[in-house]
């Protein structure tokens, strides 16, 4: 998602309790005459969809969402949201020091067996702590909360494992120029 049209404002956390979250990839499956399949992953990262309608409880919630939608001009401006299924990093592997590199990207790994996927964290919160081989780094690096870029004043030593613990938001946008909501009475 391009962050050029981005408002650095977070969506209402209380409206994410009870929201539905859909995580998906886009994969084309081509069936060959011989019965084999060819699979082509069209998206490198999973796309998440948040349905907040089940979380709306009263007129005030409805008014808050409408005002937020209006302030973003619908899908024109992206914003931050706390993914209720995935917003924490705990001792997350970032990189292994090489004695010269000082800039790293904050990421989260999802591991299953020997396979893993990586998610780039673009909107970390200010609560991150960074570690060298499990010991808090001193001094702590600078973390750009608008990009997830980590900058150490001096390069981490060779073979030192850099890890991080903290919380993060994800950049999203409304998926439509229209907003249709209702409250069950």
ChimeraX attribute file (.defattr): number of C-alpha atoms within 10 A of each C-alpha:
attribute: neighborCount
match mode: 1-to-1
recipient: residues
	/A:1	10
	/A:2	9
	/A:3	15
	/A:4	8
	/A:5	14
	/A:6	18
	/A:7	15
	/A:8	15
	/A:9	13
	/A:10	16
	/A:11	17
	/A:12	15
	/A:13	11
	/A:14	11
	/A:15	18
	/A:16	22
	/A:17	13
	/A:18	14
	/A:19	17
	/A:20	15
	/A:21	15
	/A:22	12
	/A:23	10
	/A:24	12
	/A:25	13
	/A:26	13
	/A:27	12
	/A:28	12
	/A:29	11
	/A:30	12
	/A:31	11
	/A:32	9
	/A:33	7
	/A:34	6
	/A:35	7
	/A:36	8
	/A:37	12
	/A:38	9
	/A:39	10
	/A:40	11
	/A:41	11
	/A:42	10
	/A:43	11
	/A:44	12
	/A:45	14
	/A:46	14
	/A:47	13
	/A:48	13
	/A:49	16
	/A:50	17
	/A:51	13
	/A:52	16
	/A:53	19
	/A:54	15
	/A:55	16
	/A:56	21
	/A:57	14
	/A:58	12
	/A:59	10
	/A:60	10
	/A:61	17
	/A:62	16
	/A:63	11
	/A:64	14
	/A:65	19
	/A:66	16
	/A:67	12
	/A:68	17
	/A:69	19
	/A:70	12
	/A:71	12
	/A:72	19
	/A:73	14
	/A:74	18
	/A:75	17
	/A:76	16
	/A:77	19
	/A:78	24
	/A:79	22
	/A:80	20
	/A:81	21
	/A:82	20
	/A:83	19
	/A:84	16
	/A:85	11
	/A:86	11
	/A:87	16
	/A:88	18
	/A:89	20
	/A:90	13
	/A:91	16
	/A:92	19
	/A:93	17
	/A:94	19
	/A:95	16
	/A:96	17
	/A:97	18
	/A:98	14
	/A:99	13
	/A:100	11
	/A:101	15
	/A:102	15
	/A:103	17
	/A:104	16
	/A:105	17
	/A:106	24
	/A:107	20
	/A:108	19
	/A:109	15
	/A:110	10
	/A:111	10
	/A:112	8
	/A:113	5
	/A:114	5
	/A:115	8
	/A:116	9
	/A:117	12
	/A:118	13
	/A:119	13
	/A:120	15
	/A:121	22
	/A:122	21
	/A:123	23
	/A:124	24
	/A:125	16
	/A:126	12
	/A:127	10
	/A:128	18
	/A:129	16
	/A:130	24
	/A:131	22
	/A:132	18
	/A:133	13
	/A:134	13
	/A:135	11
	/A:136	14
	/A:137	17
	/A:138	11
	/A:139	10
	/A:140	15
	/A:141	19
	/A:142	14
	/A:143	23
	/A:144	17
	/A:145	17
	/A:146	15
	/A:147	15
	/A:148	20
	/A:149	20
	/A:150	18
	/A:151	17
	/A:152	17
	/A:153	12
	/A:154	13
	/A:155	14
	/A:156	21
	/A:157	15
	/A:158	12
	/A:159	13
	/A:160	16
	/A:161	18
	/A:162	23
	/A:163	24
	/A:164	22
	/A:165	15
	/A:166	17
	/A:167	18
	/A:168	22
	/A:169	22
	/A:170	19
	/A:171	22
	/A:172	23
	/A:173	19
	/A:174	18
	/A:175	12
	/A:176	10
	/A:177	10
	/A:178	11
	/A:179	12
	/A:180	7
	/A:181	11
	/A:182	12
	/A:183	13
	/A:184	7
	/A:185	5
